[in-house]
Amino acid sequence: MSGYNKGAVRTRTRVGKYELGKTVGEGSFAKVKIAKNLESGDVFAIKILDLNHVLRHKMVEQIKREISTMKLIKHPNVIKIFEVMASKTKIYIVLEFVDGGELFDKIAKSGRLKEEEARRYFQQLINAVDYCHSRGVYHRDLKPENLLLDSYGVLKVSDFGLSTFSQQVQEDGLLHTACGTPNYVAPEVLDDKGYDGKASDVWSCGVHLVTEKKEKPESMNAFELISRCQGLNLENLFEKQGLVKRETRFTSQRSPNEIMSKIEEAAKPLGFNVHKRNYKMKLRGDKTGRKGHLSVATEVFEVAPSLHMVELRKTGGDTLEFHKFYKTFSSGLKDIVWKSDENAEQF
């Protein structure tokens, strides 16, 4: 890859036999970098987790489950895992590198897929899910963001962090842990009466390619609101000890459509391409930064009929560049941010 030639002047980080390249994905709990095997020259993706973060958030079992699941599943439509390494501070998961992006991005960019194309992706997804189920594995978080595409249009299921095994069902033969993403989760998962892992996965497969605009944003229940309440202050971009946050939230009493329009209006003059689907939006900078293109995911949630929460999360690029962008971007949102008398001075 040409990216490795360009970096000849810089000292690149090595992990075992792998040379780390640019960051291609970043979430709340992990960072994904391109890596080159210095022995074979092959390119991989390495998922990097901070060990202290994993321990602090009690994610050890989740990470173990993800790794053991991926080792168990060997299918052309599922991301392959090659090896796992660890240092005193990091966990490195070496994965198959898929260069075509998320199915979500394709839908957001192109809109409704043609019948033939949608059928092809759906067949690949069902083949992968059927294979997983035959091995007693239930994914439990199937959504377009977790479906990657390679350069040939081959679909790859990824992110088994919420997966579980058939051995973990209760005496009634059902699973009882509510998890997944509200837009794609089966109704029975939220009923707290137990659910069939196979059936809930199939439900999620059936709603992936629905792209009609919803009448209102996804509702946020009290538990979700409380769990995110520390991010309610729009200007609260810094965690303790001076670490820059990668996500933030604010509330608004404006209509969802007005919020979406205002975000788009504030982002475009800053050189960001905007892709919208329902009440989600992806912003992608048109300039290459220190760690590639800066990209930000936003979503509007309904807290009450007249109150909405907006979540913004950096999904790619450099965190400091996100901070710089956000300071300018947030000034364009002042008209829609709800300020009570108590927090009016905090904005």
Buried (B, 14 or more C-beta within 10 A) or exposed (E): EEEBEEEEEEEEEEBBBBBBBBBBBBBEBBBBBBBBBEEEEEBBBBBBBBBEBBEEEEBEEBBEBBBBBBEBBEBEBBBBBBBBBEEEEBBBBBBBBBEBBBBBBBBBEEEEBEEEBBEBBBEBBBBBBEBBBEEBBBBBBBBBBBBBBBEEEBBBBBBBBBBBBBEEBEEEEBBEEEBBBEBBBBEBBEEEEBBBBBBBBBBBBBBBBEBEEEEBBBEBEEEBBEEBEEBBBBEBBEEEEEEBBBBBBBBBEBBBEEBBBBBBEBBEEBEBBBBBBBBBBBBBBEEEBEBBBBBBBBBBBBBEEEBBBBBBBBBBBBBEBBBEBBEEBBEBBEEBBBBEEEBEEEB
